[in-house]
């Protein structure tokens, strides 16, 4: 049987920081998260926030992810812990994705990258 990857079960939308909104800041944030066999979140950290000035958006992403719930990876009918990458795009303009930045450092290899979550400024 094919393994079933980790999936989102419950998402809480990140709060777009007021300062970031005022500055029309957009960013892509990658959170690395350990998902337990019961779908709960273990350790999570901001792996990368681009541009580097997006630390505030990285913190907003991390605070939201800490409230999320997941369906765990299942292999041969058995739920397993897994480490995943969660990409979040913060968009100051809801119709425009953050521009990719040339020369950004590569991310560590990881088994599963989940679907990108888009966070539009209100």
URNOR-V685149 format. One record per residue. N is the residue number from 1. SS is DSSP state (hx for helix, st for strand, lp for the rest). Layout:
n:ss
N:SS
N:SS
This chain:
n:ss
1:lp
2:lp
3:lp
4:st
5:lp
6:lp
7:st
8:st
9:st
10:st
11:lp
12:lp
13:lp
14:lp
15:lp
16:lp
17:lp
18:hx
19:hx
20:hx
21:hx
22:hx
23:lp
24:lp
25:lp
26:lp
27:st
28:st
29:st
30:st
31:st
32:st
33:st
34:st
35:st
36:lp
37:lp
38:lp
39:lp
40:lp
41:st
42:st
43:st
44:st
45:st
46:st
47:st
48:st
49:st
50:st
51:lp
52:hx
53:hx
54:hx
55:hx
56:hx
57:hx
58:hx
59:hx
60:hx
61:hx
62:hx
63:hx
64:hx
65:hx
66:lp
67:lp
68:lp
69:st
70:st
71:st
72:lp
73:st
74:st
75:st
76:lp
77:lp
78:st
79:st
80:st
81:lp
82:st
83:st
84:st
85:st
86:st
87:st
88:st
89:st
90:st
91:st
92:lp
93:lp
94:lp
95:lp
96:lp
97:lp
98:lp
99:lp
100:lp
101:lp
102:lp
103:lp
104:lp
105:lp
106:lp
107:lp
108:lp
109:lp
110:lp
111:lp
112:st
113:st
114:lp
115:lp
116:lp
117:st
118:st
119:st
120:st
121:lp
122:lp
